[in-house]
């Protein structure tokens, strides 16, 4: 098993319309290996906020076609000796184009507007995986996406994922 990090390294924002979800980050498996997510690290980046608000992050799976668009991210190997990732990823400060076939909501976590709200699988069995649908265990045409939503408009945050193949 090989381990990677997917980190846009950019400030993203929730929708300008309160309580409207944005599909903001996706990971799709490559042709030769399935992909999994074993940690999500979101953090609100609000400054000088006077109200108590939060940001919700939903991990959702598309099973027919993968999401697309946004800015491509190359998953970074966690160790120098690892092979290059086969998985692909992308993000957008606003929203990416969602896939089809679903979505299946896998997990919902939150963070404060100025604080982190991390999730990490305690065991491999708790990690979320995307295997092939109808085509074996790799080369799935689906993706796993992070959606964000908040009761307040245009809240700033950053997020990264730990993935494995």
Secondary structure, DSSP 8 states (H G I E B T S, - for coil): --EEEEE--S-EE--SSTT--EEEEEEE--SS--EEEEEEEEEE---S--S--EEEEEEEEEEEE--B-SEEE--EESSTTS-----EEEE-SS--B--EEEEEEEEEEEEETTSB--EE-SSGGGSEEE--SSS-SS--S-EEEEEEEESSSS-EEEEEEEEE-
